């Protein structure tokens, strides 16, 4: 599982962020999606096989534009916890 942050252009309201959320969650391999309208971004947890090009296409199909992405660091497990 990997976590990535997407920078998305064109979201202006709650309906926009819901459209992006629903589009991304419809993808095979997307496990979670947190869209933040005020930051124009979405944080995703995806299986490794999900390609950025497919994510960009899904965002575009919803009417928005992926303008960047970056990996998010996972929090290391505390001593004694399973990862």
For each residue, the residues with C-beta under 8 A, 3 or more apart:
1: 31 45 46 47 48
2: 45 46 47 48 71
3: 43 44 45 46 71 72 73 74
4: 43 44 46 52 69 70 71 72
5: 41 42 43 44 69 70 71 72
6: 41 42 43 44 55 59 66 68 69
7: 40 41 66 67 68 69
8: 11 20 35 40 41 42 59 64 65 66 67
9: 40 64 65 66 67
10: 16 63 64 65
11: 8 16 17 20 35 37 40 64
12: 16 37
13: 16 17 37
14: 17 18 37
15: 18 19
16: 10 11 12 13 19 20 37 64
17: 11 13 14 20 21 35 36 37
18: 14 15 21 22 35
19: 15 16 22 23 62 63 64
20: 8 11 16 17 23 24 35 42 59 62 64
21: 17 18 24 25 33 35 42
22: 18 19 25 26 62
23: 19 20 26 27 58 59 61 62
24: 20 21 27 30 33 35 42 44 55 58 59
25: 21 22 30 33
26: 22 23 30 58
27: 23 24 30 50 54 55 58
28: 50
29: 46 47 49 50
30: 24 25 26 27 33 44 45 46 50
31: 1 45 46 47
32: 44 45
33: 21 24 25 30 42 43 44 45
34: 42 43
35: 8 11 17 18 20 21 24 41 42
36: 17 39 40 41 42 43
37: 11 12 13 14 16 17 40
38:
39: 36
40: 7 8 9 11 36 37
41: 5 6 7 8 35 36
42: 5 6 8 20 21 24 33 34 35 36
43: 3 4 5 6 33 34 36 72
44: 3 4 5 6 24 30 32 33 55
45: 1 2 3 30 31 32 33
46: 1 2 3 4 29 30 31 50 55
47: 1 2 29 31 50
48: 1 2
49: 29
50: 27 28 29 30 46 47 54 55
51: 54 55
52: 4 55 56 66 69
53: 56 57
54: 27 50 51 57 58
55: 6 24 27 44 46 50 51 52 58 59 66 69
56: 52 53 59 60 66
57: 53 54 60 61
58: 23 24 26 27 54 55 61 62
59: 6 8 20 23 24 55 56 62 64 65 66
60: 56 57 63 64 65 66
61: 23 57 58
62: 19 20 22 23 58 59
63: 10 19 60
64: 8 9 10 11 16 19 20 59 60
65: 8 9 10 59 60
66: 6 7 8 9 52 55 56 59 60 69
67: 7 8 9
68: 6 7
69: 4 5 6 7 52 55 66
70: 4 5
71: 2 3 4 5
72: 3 4 5 43
73: 3
74: 3
75:
76: 83
77: 81 82 83
78: 81
79:
80:
81: 77 78
82: 77
83: 76 77
